[in-house]
């Protein structure tokens, strides 16, 4: 099961709203398995997805800075965590 393009589009809209310098950047998507716990059923395996956006931000004085935003989302497209690397 892969993350659908509709969910990717919805997540990207949230990223572009928070980080406008990344608008138009398409993410790289990788699947991560979620460790099972004793209370969860072992027959159903849920996955999380890591979406990575890489871009460049303009700084004062004509300098640039690489910006990497990592988004962890569940299999239904809900954002669990969003982190910025400067």
PANU-797150 format. One line per 5 residues: number of its first residue (from 1); their letters; for each residue x, y, z of C-alpha. Coordinates in steps of 0.5 Angstrom, whole numbers, plus 500, padded with zeros to 3 digits. Layout:
% PANU-797150
NUM> A> X,Y,Z  ... .
% end
This chain:
% PANU-797150
1> XXXXX> 500,500,500  503,507,498  501,514,500  496,516,495  497,522,491 .
6> XXXXX> 491,526,494  494,525,501  501,528,498  498,534,495  494,535,502 .
11> XXXXX> 501,534,506  504,539,501  499,544,501  500,544,509  508,545,508 .
16> XXXXX> 508,550,503  503,554,507  508,554,513  514,554,508  513,558,502 .
21> XXXXX> 520,558,500  519,551,498  513,552,494  513,547,488  518,542,490 .
26> XXXXX> 516,535,490  517,531,496  521,524,496  517,519,500  519,513,503 .
31> XXXXX> 515,508,507  517,506,515  514,501,519  511,502,525  513,498,531 .
36> XXXXX> 507,493,534  506,494,541  502,488,545  496,492,545  495,493,538 .
41> XXXXX> 493,487,533  499,484,530  495,482,523  494,489,521  501,493,520 .
46> XXXXX> 500,500,519  505,504,516  508,511,517  511,515,511  517,520,511 .
51> XXXXX> 516,526,506  522,530,505  522,537,501  529,540,500  530,547,497 .
56> XXXXX> 534,553,498  532,560,502  534,567,500  538,570,506  539,578,507 .
61> XXXXX> 546,580,503  545,575,498  546,569,501  543,562,501  541,557,505 .
66> XXXXX> 539,550,504  532,548,507  530,541,509  523,539,511  521,532,514 .
71> XXXXX> 514,531,515  512,524,518  505,522,516  500,516,517  497,512,512 .
76> XXXXX> 491,516,512  495,522,510  495,526,517  501,530,519  504,527,525 .
81> XXXXX> 510,531,525  514,536,521  521,538,522  525,544,519  533,543,518 .
86> X> 537,549,517 .
% end
